[in-house]
Amino acid sequence: MPSSTPKILILDFGSQYTQLIARRVRESRVYSEIVPYHLSLGEIEAHQPNGIILSGGPASVYDKNAPLCDPGLFKLSVPILGICYGMQLMTHLLGGKVARALKREYGRADLLIDDPSDLFKGLPSQTAVWMSHGDRIETLPPGFQAVARTDNTPAAAMKDPQRNFFALQFHPEVVHTPQGNQILQNF
């Protein structure tokens, strides 16, 4: 692969949808590679990614043996997108707070977009998304702002525009999120 070809590195935290994330990125004509979440920072840098996606996964970030990546990846100066567990992990590692939600959210939800830029550019102000989580963001990390919500999740998407960090509580990679491909392409 020529070094000028854009590459998205996907850190796999055990999501049942990780392969689907890679497929959606590739359908957008961008090379993607799935790697284990515990890859060292040096190994991540050796891949020379143009962006990183943190996949979902079945764990809770506050569990004793929760899968964690090297927090140094947030200093690589590349855009990062956290999906579901990836959003919670980003929150946890960057100084926010994740807690068990009062109500588990699974299935279709109506996403209300408060900031129609970046990931949501060109999308309607309300769109259907697919949720699958029992935890939620209680306190955003410093530098982040909530950019979309659902009835059950006040921070269903967030961004830190200074560092090009984005996160989604829902799954853009599944067909149950009709605008998901556009969201991934916007990333």
C-alpha positions as CSV (number, residue, x, y, z in Angstrom):
1,M,0.0,0.0,0.0
2,P,1.5,3.4,-1.0
3,S,2.2,5.6,2.0
4,S,0.0,8.4,0.5
5,T,-3.1,6.2,0.8
6,P,-5.2,7.3,3.7
7,K,-5.5,4.7,6.5
8,I,-7.9,4.4,9.4
9,L,-6.8,2.2,12.2
10,I,-9.7,0.5,14.1
11,L,-8.9,-0.6,17.7
12,D,-11.0,-3.6,18.5
13,F,-12.5,-3.7,22.0
14,G,-14.6,-6.8,21.3
15,S,-17.6,-5.3,19.5
16,Q,-19.7,-7.7,17.5
17,Y,-19.7,-4.9,14.8
18,T,-16.0,-4.3,14.5
19,Q,-15.8,-6.0,11.1
20,L,-18.7,-4.0,9.9
21,I,-17.0,-0.7,10.9
22,A,-14.1,-1.7,8.7
23,R,-16.4,-2.7,5.9
24,R,-18.2,0.7,6.0
25,V,-14.9,2.6,6.0
26,R,-13.7,0.5,3.0
27,E,-17.0,1.1,1.2
28,S,-16.1,4.8,1.4
29,R,-12.9,4.0,-0.5
30,V,-10.6,4.4,2.6
31,Y,-8.2,1.7,3.7
32,S,-8.9,0.4,7.2
33,E,-7.1,-2.1,9.4
34,I,-8.4,-3.7,12.6
35,V,-5.9,-4.2,15.4
36,P,-6.2,-5.3,19.0
37,Y,-7.0,-2.6,21.5
38,H,-3.9,-3.4,23.6
39,L,-1.4,-2.5,20.7
40,S,1.4,-0.5,22.1
41,L,1.7,3.2,21.2
42,G,4.8,2.5,19.2
43,E,3.0,-0.1,17.2
44,I,0.1,2.2,16.6
45,E,2.5,5.0,15.4
46,A,4.2,2.5,13.1
47,H,0.9,2.0,11.2
48,Q,1.0,5.8,10.4
49,P,-2.8,6.1,10.6
50,N,-4.6,9.2,9.3
51,G,-7.4,8.5,11.8
52,I,-8.3,6.1,14.6
53,I,-11.6,4.5,15.4
54,L,-12.2,3.0,18.9
55,S,-14.8,0.3,18.5
56,G,-17.6,-0.7,20.8
57,G,-17.4,-3.6,23.1
58,P,-19.3,-5.5,25.9
59,A,-17.4,-4.1,28.9
60,S,-17.9,-1.1,31.1
61,V,-15.0,1.3,31.4
62,Y,-15.3,1.3,35.2
63,D,-15.0,-2.5,35.5
64,K,-11.9,-3.8,37.3
65,N,-10.5,-5.5,34.1
66,A,-12.0,-3.2,31.5
67,P,-10.0,-3.2,28.2
68,L,-8.0,0.0,27.9
69,C,-5.8,1.3,25.2
70,D,-2.6,3.3,25.6
71,P,-3.8,6.8,26.5
72,G,-0.8,8.2,24.6
73,L,-2.8,7.7,21.4
74,F,-4.7,10.9,22.2
75,K,-1.4,12.8,21.7
76,L,-0.8,11.5,18.1
77,S,-2.4,14.5,16.4
78,V,-4.8,12.4,14.3
79,P,-8.6,12.5,14.3
80,I,-10.2,9.9,16.6
81,L,-13.7,8.6,16.6
82,G,-15.1,6.6,19.5
83,I,-18.1,4.4,18.9
84,C,-20.3,3.2,21.9
85,Y,-17.7,1.7,24.3
86,G,-15.1,3.8,22.4
87,M,-17.0,7.0,23.4
88,Q,-17.1,5.8,27.0
89,L,-13.4,4.9,26.9
90,M,-12.5,8.3,25.5
91,T,-14.5,10.0,28.2
92,H,-12.9,7.9,30.9
93,L,-9.3,8.4,29.7
94,L,-9.7,12.1,29.1
95,G,-11.2,13.1,32.4
96,G,-14.9,12.8,32.1
97,K,-17.3,10.5,34.0
98,V,-19.1,7.4,32.8
99,A,-21.8,5.7,34.9
100,R,-24.5,3.1,34.6
101,A,-27.6,4.6,32.9
102,L,-30.9,4.5,34.7
103,K,-32.4,2.9,31.7
104,R,-30.6,0.7,29.2
105,E,-30.9,1.8,25.7
106,Y,-31.2,-0.9,23.0
107,G,-32.7,-0.6,19.6
108,R,-34.0,2.3,17.6
109,A,-33.7,5.8,19.0
110,D,-34.4,9.3,17.6
111,L,-31.2,11.3,17.5
112,L,-31.7,15.1,17.9
113,I,-28.7,16.9,16.3
114,D,-27.8,20.1,18.1
115,D,-24.6,20.9,16.0
116,P,-25.0,20.1,12.3
117,S,-21.3,20.5,11.5
118,D,-18.5,17.9,11.4
119,L,-19.9,14.4,11.7
120,F,-23.5,15.6,11.1
121,K,-22.8,17.8,8.1
122,G,-25.6,17.4,5.5
123,L,-27.9,15.4,7.8
124,P,-31.4,16.3,8.9
125,S,-31.8,17.7,12.5
126,Q,-33.4,14.4,13.6
127,T,-32.5,10.9,12.4
128,A,-32.9,7.3,13.5
129,V,-29.9,5.6,15.1
130,W,-29.2,2.2,16.7
131,M,-28.3,2.1,20.3
132,S,-26.9,-0.7,22.4
133,H,-25.6,0.5,25.8
134,G,-26.2,0.3,29.5
135,D,-23.8,3.1,30.5
136,R,-23.8,6.8,29.6
137,I,-21.7,9.9,29.8
138,E,-22.4,11.7,33.1
139,T,-19.7,14.4,32.7
140,L,-18.0,15.3,29.4
141,P,-14.2,15.4,29.4
142,P,-12.6,18.9,29.4
143,G,-12.7,20.4,25.9
144,F,-15.7,18.4,24.7
145,Q,-19.2,19.6,23.9
146,A,-22.3,17.5,23.4
147,V,-23.6,17.8,19.8
148,A,-26.5,15.3,19.7
149,R,-28.9,13.6,22.2
150,T,-31.8,11.2,22.5
151,D,-34.6,11.1,25.1
152,N,-32.5,8.8,27.2
153,T,-29.0,10.0,26.5
154,P,-28.1,13.7,26.9
155,A,-24.7,13.2,25.3
156,A,-25.4,10.8,22.4
157,A,-22.5,12.4,20.5
158,M,-19.7,14.7,21.5
159,K,-16.7,16.4,20.0
160,D,-13.5,18.3,20.9
161,P,-13.0,20.4,17.7
162,Q,-9.5,21.6,18.8
163,R,-8.1,18.0,18.8
164,N,-10.4,16.5,16.2
165,F,-11.9,14.0,18.6
166,F,-15.4,12.8,18.0
167,A,-17.6,10.2,19.7
168,L,-20.9,8.5,19.2
169,Q,-23.0,6.5,21.7
170,F,-24.8,4.9,18.8
171,H,-23.6,2.6,16.1
172,P,-23.3,4.3,12.7
173,E,-22.0,1.1,11.1
174,V,-25.3,-0.8,11.2
175,V,-28.1,-0.5,8.6
176,H,-30.4,0.4,11.4
177,T,-28.7,3.8,11.4
178,P,-29.8,5.0,8.0
179,Q,-27.4,8.0,7.9
180,G,-24.5,6.0,9.4
181,N,-22.5,5.8,6.2
182,Q,-22.7,9.6,5.8
183,I,-21.5,10.1,9.4
184,L,-18.5,7.8,8.9
185,Q,-17.7,9.5,5.6
186,N,-17.8,12.9,7.4
187,F,-15.3,11.6,9.8
